[in-house]
Amino acid sequence: MPEVAAATMTVQGTLLAFDFGTRRIGVAIGNTISGTARPLTTLHGEKNEQRFAAIEALIREWQPAALVVGLPCNDDGSPHELTRLCRRFAQRLHGRFNLPTVLVDERYTSAAASSELDAAGVHGIRQKPLLDQYAAQQILQAYFDEPGMGLSI
């Protein structure tokens, strides 16, 4: 698996962000001009072909300049099993769609997303269908706020 380096890309335009999970993938969209992100959708399905077909449709529709993927790790920054799977997902995105792809630390994004939903009046089990796309929004916003913290594929 290739190593990643600090992101040096300077893309302009629309970006799609992904909160990768083995059952769901949250997707957010944002633009470098406004520097803001918003939740877009949650992709369901465990089969890779279903997931990548849905992602391909999103890429055709939104024509992003780059992709941002949240990289999960333990609180101390050490990797775990989902870290490896997420890196693999990011590499597949890059390989399939030939777009710049950046990994962004996603620690605490689900907690932040849950807090945002709480503030919007969405509580408990009602958060489940929205949580992943709101976490993707947090990931993309973190990239907009500190683009140098991302790791390029």
N, C-alpha and C positions, 0 to 999 in steps of 0.2 A: 504494500500500500504506500503510495507516495506521501511524503511529508507535506505539510502545509506551511505556508509562510504568511507573515502579516500582510493583510490586504493592501495593495498599492493601487488597485484599480480606481479610476475615477470615471464612473459611468454617470450619464445623465438620462433621466427619463423615468419610466415606470419600472418598479421592482416588484417581484412576487416573493413572498416569504413563506416558509413551511415550518410547521411544528410537527415533526415526524413522530409517529407512534406506530406500534405494530397493528393496531386496530383502526385508528383514525389518523388522518393528517389534516391539521388545521392550515388554512391558507389565508394570507393577508395580502393586501396590495397597498402600494404607496408610490409617491413620486418624489424624486430628488429636488424638484423645484420648490415644492411646499415643505418638504422634509417631514411629512406626516404619513402615518400608516392607518389603515382601517381594516377591520375583519372582512373577509370575503366569503369563505365557505369552509365546510368541513367535508373531506373526502372519506368515504367509508369503503370497506372491503379489504380483505386480507391478501387477495391475489395481486401480484405485481402488475400484471397486464391491465387489470381494471384501474389500478391507481395511476399507472403511466398514461393510459388512454385519457383519463380525466385531466391529468396534468397537461397533456398535449393540447387538449381542447382549451384549457385556460391560457396556455401560452399563445395559441392561435388567436384567441379573443383579445388578450391584453397586450401582446407584443412587448414583453418586458425586455429591458436592456440587460438585466442581470437577475440572478436568483439568490436568495438568502435563506440559509437553513440553520435552524437552531441546533446547537450541539449540546446535548445533555451530559452532565458529569456530576459526580458527588459534590457535596458542599465544599470539600477541601480542594476541588478541582481535578481530582483523580478520575480516570475513566471507569466506566462499568459496561456491561453488555450492550445496553442501548446506545452507548457512545459509538461502539464499533458499527452497529447497524445503521446509525445515522450518518456516519462518514461514508459508508457504502452507498446509502441512498443519495447523498450529495454527489458522489462521484458518478453514479448512474445518471443523475439529472444532467450533470455537465457533459457526460459522454453522449447521451441521447439528443440533447437539445443544443449543444455547442454554444452555450451561453456562459458568461462569467458566473461563477458560483462561489459564494462566500459562506463560511461557517461562523456563527455568532454564539457566544456563550449564552445558554438559555436558563441558567440557574435562576430560580425564583420567578420565572415568567408566568407559570401557572398560578402561583399565589397572587401575583399582581393582576392577572386576568380575572381571577375570582373576586378580588377586591373591587375591580372596575365594574364587574357585573353586579356585585352587591350594591354598589353605589347607584347603579341604574335600576335597582329594584328587582333584579333577577337573583333568586336565592335557591340554595339547596339543589335538588335534583333537576330543577329547571335550567341550571347552568350547563349540565352535561352536553347538550347538543351544540352549545356555543363556546365552551371553554377552550377548545383547541384552536379555533380561529382567532379568539381573543389573545391566546398565548402567542400565536403567529404575529399578531399585531404588535405585541410587546417586543418580540424578537426584532422585527423590522424597525420599530421605533428606536430600539437600542442601537441598531446599525446606523440609522440616520443621525442619532445624537453623538456617536463616536465611531465613525467609519474605520478609523485606524485600528480598532480593536478586533475587527473581523479577520478571519484566516481564509486566504484564497485556496481553492482547490487546484 
